[in-house]
Amino acid sequence: MSARHPHSSTAGVTLLELLFVLGIIGTLVALAQVSYSSYQNTVAIAQAVSDLESISTAIGHGTLMEGFAPPPTLASIGMDGMLDPWGNPYQYINHSTTPKGKWRKDRFIVPINSDYDLYSMGPDGQSVAPLTAKASQDDIIRANDGAYVGPASGY
């Protein structure tokens, strides 16, 4: 029989083992945070797309009421106070009342709509008319007269 030292223990955890476990936990938390941020961005984009489709439908109803002309502002159809998921108001440009230079344009500098522009300025809250500009890449847009609603970077 071997004699055990009264102060030795085989059930203890060394500092190195503890640091190793903390490193694994930290890595898992970092990965989860990245995934959650990506998920939040996807949800915000989906909400903006849904809002733009709802506003576009309301504009369509207003257009029928006003004799096929888009309403002058979102306020005239009761949609002026809506904010996008990033806290910015949705943007509306009526082509019949706004100079052509302010209309949204694709990479060929061709207007993306023939009736009106409707969009969210995206997470950065900034936008300019050409979709190719860096400030416009994260915008959520309505294009092709409503046939496309989604991120400007995907148009």
Secondary structure, DSSP 8 states (H G I E B T S, - for coil): -----TT--SS---HHHHHHHHHHHHHHHHHHHHHHHHHHHHHHHHHHHHHHHHHHHHHHHHHHHTTS---SSSGGGT-TT-B-TTS-B-EEEETTTS-GGGS-B-TTS-BS-SSEEEEE-TTTT---SBTTSGGGTT-EEEEGGGTEEEEGGG-
